[in-house]
């Protein structure tokens, strides 16, 4: 857009007291401000209602402080569920995928994993070992 095109765009004018009587103009401004203030108060109330669902600011700060990173706090190691060749491959709460080409033995690996859950210690389950402390 060129400068001349931009200048040719009509500018929006707000009515002023010169265009109409001052009393009408001021009444319209007061009504508009009152309406905007009411909308603002309603928005504040909605925000307060939402905030009330999650507790006070002090509650929020306390929850936030409990989640702050600290290098001295080490997360607990997840319990291992499956090993293959003494390497951890599955832990609780995580998804594990087995991918390979067709006829590569994915179903046999799943079968061996299932068998390792109830096989006797030292049983050959294609290298899979399972542990469940429960």
Steps between C-alpha positions, in 0.01 A plus 500: 500500500641833402504808720239669283268199527540500877415870515186445290350260758228690684571548867238399752386792707339478835216743552595806697300772671540717191294250297213469746397662820742461789231349722422218258868436434590484870200277576616254231855501635377438856279211385787344307739536796240355736447202268875443464547523876222243555665265249833548679343419839337187352834389356667552838228293668546216248876505564445497876258206465756310292779579746283381789491154348875468548536653845654821618820662378679361806384148407626552148838627618533204735425253218741685275778493762458122533568463127811717472800315358772408744813313392524344846164322464538189289190335355447143605605240248202340326444132569620292210250261347693349209866449416656359187863389526524674841390834348190679631241533223166557679393691810149556641299785351696512175407365161738267323502441126643210312566574136667298230445382147237241416579148622787625719358342817302779670224259606759253630658780708160592647434133575837471673427811707166357609659164579770669710233635738418150630801293398731343758829675576761418239242400232589585140264774387713627210702711745197674659473511878205644690468635854188601688542569869127460559 
